[in-house]
């Protein structure tokens, strides 16, 4: 089974995201990677995120492939280390 066939999970990462102000916007980071920004305009805030991230109902989410419930290390024990 390859990773592309695994379903996507939506993970709430709101508490791990921090922001840094930059003129009329706030850049958003997860660890040290910029994942998006909030643009402050007269028409209201505009949210922009990198692929795989989403803002929904005041929360920030990351999409990632679900882990296999029965990992490959258990399925193929012919090497003797599992």
TACOR-V468300 format. One record per backbone hydrogen bond with DSSP energy under -1.0 kcal/mol. CO is the residue of the C=O (numbers start at 1). NH is the residue of the N-H. E is the energy in kcal/mol with one decimal. If there is no record, write none. Layout:
co=CO nh=NH e=E
co=CO nh=NH e=E
This chain:
co=2 nh=5 e=-1.3
co=3 nh=6 e=-1.2
co=7 nh=66 e=-3.3
co=9 nh=64 e=-2.1
co=11 nh=62 e=-2.5
co=13 nh=16 e=-2.0
co=14 nh=17 e=-1.2
co=18 nh=29 e=-2.9
co=20 nh=27 e=-2.7
co=24 nh=40 e=-2.9
co=25 nh=22 e=-2.9
co=26 nh=38 e=-2.4
co=27 nh=20 e=-2.2
co=28 nh=35 e=-2.5
co=28 nh=36 e=-1.3
co=29 nh=18 e=-2.0
co=30 nh=33 e=-2.0
co=33 nh=30 e=-2.5
co=35 nh=50 e=-3.2
co=36 nh=28 e=-3.2
co=37 nh=48 e=-2.7
co=38 nh=26 e=-2.2
co=39 nh=46 e=-2.4
co=41 nh=44 e=-1.3
co=46 nh=39 e=-3.2
co=48 nh=37 e=-2.8
co=50 nh=53 e=-1.6
co=52 nh=63 e=-3.1
co=54 nh=61 e=-3.1
co=56 nh=59 e=-1.1
co=59 nh=56 e=-2.5
co=60 nh=13 e=-2.5
co=61 nh=54 e=-2.3
co=62 nh=11 e=-3.1
co=64 nh=9 e=-3.5
co=71 nh=74 e=-1.3
co=71 nh=75 e=-1.4
co=72 nh=76 e=-2.1
co=77 nh=80 e=-1.3
